[in-house]
């Protein structure tokens, strides 16, 4: 089973694509710019629904829109770290 797109959030010209992975409690968020280039690829773990972290995802979109530095690709975002 592959990761499945469950939602897309946007802020200005940036967007966050949220995928459900094969592992329970794990979601992948890919942040993209207006040209659809990947900016960040973050794993969220230890949650039952991405909705639990939607505020943090939207905050990160806003930060990226304001020019925040990029995180490493594949960096994990545990529930207590985000």
One Martini backbone bead per residue (centre of mass of N, CA, C, O) as a GRO file, in nm:
protein
   82
    1UNK     BB    1   0.095   0.037   0.023
    2UNK     BB    2   0.049   0.359  -0.032
    3UNK     BB    3   0.047   0.672  -0.010
    4UNK     BB    4  -0.229   0.891   0.079
    5UNK     BB    5  -0.413   1.146  -0.009
    6UNK     BB    6  -0.605   1.364   0.229
    7UNK     BB    7  -0.473   1.663   0.190
    8UNK     BB    8  -0.484   2.028   0.120
    9UNK     BB    9  -0.290   2.305   0.204
   10UNK     BB   10  -0.289   2.674   0.217
   11UNK     BB   11  -0.047   2.960   0.161
   12UNK     BB   12  -0.081   3.126  -0.075
   13UNK     BB   13   0.157   2.962  -0.287
   14UNK     BB   14   0.153   2.748  -0.075
   15UNK     BB   15   0.174   2.388   0.007
   16UNK     BB   16   0.016   2.102   0.179
   17UNK     BB   17   0.069   1.763   0.159
   18UNK     BB   18  -0.132   1.495   0.288
   19UNK     BB   19  -0.026   1.173   0.406
   20UNK     BB   20  -0.101   0.840   0.432
   21UNK     BB   21   0.048   0.577   0.561
   22UNK     BB   22   0.108   0.241   0.640
   23UNK     BB   23   0.140   0.357   0.923
   24UNK     BB   24   0.020   0.391   1.212
   25UNK     BB   25   0.039   0.730   1.305
   26UNK     BB   26   0.136   0.821   1.004
   27UNK     BB   27   0.249   1.125   0.841
   28UNK     BB   28   0.290   1.305   0.535
   29UNK     BB   29   0.458   1.618   0.455
   30UNK     BB   30   0.438   1.829   0.164
   31UNK     BB   31   0.609   2.107   0.070
   32UNK     BB   32   0.509   2.366  -0.169
   33UNK     BB   33   0.539   2.558  -0.432
   34UNK     BB   34   0.411   2.720  -0.706
   35UNK     BB   35   0.595   2.509  -0.895
   36UNK     BB   36   0.594   2.225  -0.726
   37UNK     BB   37   0.823   2.236  -0.537
   38UNK     BB   38   1.008   2.082  -0.303
   39UNK     BB   39   1.080   2.180   0.034
   40UNK     BB   40   0.938   1.956   0.223
   41UNK     BB   41   0.974   1.641   0.426
   42UNK     BB   42   0.742   1.528   0.669
   43UNK     BB   43   0.706   1.341   0.967
   44UNK     BB   44   0.423   1.225   1.141
   45UNK     BB   45   0.388   1.104   1.476
   46UNK     BB   46   0.162   0.976   1.710
   47UNK     BB   47  -0.116   0.986   1.538
   48UNK     BB   48  -0.458   0.953   1.426
   49UNK     BB   49  -0.464   1.256   1.305
   50UNK     BB   50  -0.382   1.535   1.128
   51UNK     BB   51  -0.579   1.729   1.279
   52UNK     BB   52  -0.399   1.743   1.539
   53UNK     BB   53  -0.174   1.918   1.334
   54UNK     BB   54  -0.291   2.154   1.160
   55UNK     BB   55  -0.180   2.405   1.298
   56UNK     BB   56   0.123   2.337   1.247
   57UNK     BB   57   0.105   2.324   0.941
   58UNK     BB   58   0.006   2.616   0.901
   59UNK     BB   59   0.244   2.750   1.043
   60UNK     BB   60   0.461   2.646   0.846
   61UNK     BB   61   0.351   2.777   0.596
   62UNK     BB   62   0.381   3.065   0.699
   63UNK     BB   63   0.685   3.054   0.748
   64UNK     BB   64   0.765   2.991   0.455
   65UNK     BB   65   0.626   3.246   0.337
   66UNK     BB   66   0.840   3.424   0.528
   67UNK     BB   67   1.138   3.262   0.495
   68UNK     BB   68   1.204   3.015   0.629
   69UNK     BB   69   1.394   2.771   0.699
   70UNK     BB   70   1.479   2.467   0.603
   71UNK     BB   71   1.436   2.142   0.644
   72UNK     BB   72   1.503   1.833   0.655
   73UNK     BB   73   1.457   1.566   0.482
   74UNK     BB   74   1.259   1.348   0.681
   75UNK     BB   75   1.189   1.484   0.921
   76UNK     BB   76   1.076   1.437   1.231
   77UNK     BB   77   0.736   1.488   1.391
   78UNK     BB   78   0.670   1.463   1.684
   79UNK     BB   79   0.427   1.547   1.897
   80UNK     BB   80   0.651   1.699   2.094
   81UNK     BB   81   0.814   1.871   1.852
   82UNK     BB   82   0.601   2.072   1.689
   0.00000   0.00000   0.00000
